[in-house]
Amino acid sequence: MLNELQRQAYLQSMGVDGYFPRRLLPGALASTQCELPVLPAVESIPELPARSAPKQRTGPVRASELLDLPQAIKPGTETESLAPVQGEIPTFSLSVSAVAGRLLIVDDCPLAQLRNRDYLTLLQNIVLALGLGKQQLAMHSFQWPETMKGHADRGAAAASQALQAFLARQLELGGIGQLLLMGEAASRFAADKDLPRATLLPYEPAEATVLSTLSASRMLAEPELKRDLWQQLQPLCQLFKNA
């Protein structure tokens, strides 16, 4: 037997408007009213515990919170490193000094010595001896692996790529065509091959000429090396003299 909801659904499917007369017509059969279905009783929904008030933030919002990213990755997880470091991580410190339009000096130099007055005077004297006159040097520092802190790959190959890109940009910005690499780390990581000392060569990462020599910072502790350094600088000195 149909209930009232089913009856209304059938009438709607057949396109018949269902209605009940207000009064019984003469000779008409009485309308049959279907009963409404009885729904089972619904259990009461338990009340949810009241939410505690949000804690008052005392520090800035981290970017990881805004982006819904994990704040830290525990060692041993699959996402710990997309490009694991291969081999030993090199550590070196370089000073980068520019004589605009003429020369870029890259020297093995500890960070603590970078602002040493004697060291600055030594670099200025080298520039003066090369025939470039008295110059105010624009100095920068290149620290590895601090330069790529947080990067997955901090090996020797990454160090070379980063330093070469940095030096190529410095040469371009200063309109400089000569590069002086002073010290083992400067020569090793600024070129893709071993550079012989005291020899002018094309610098492949940029349109420049490169010369490799002893480290200038060593001269402060070993003044007797100044003679060797001066001899190694002669090809570059002649180049500026004939320019």
Secondary structure, DSSP 8 states (H G I E B T S, - for coil): ---HHHHHHHHHHHT------SS--TT-------------------------------S---HHHHTT--S---TTSTTS-SS---S----EEEEEEEETTTEEEEEE--GGGTT-HHHHHHHHHHHHHTT--S---EEEEEEETGGGTT-S--SHHHHHHHHHHHHHHHHHHHT--EEEEESHHHHHHHSSS---BT--EEETTTTEEEEEE--STHHHH-GGGHHHHHHHTHHHHHHHHH-
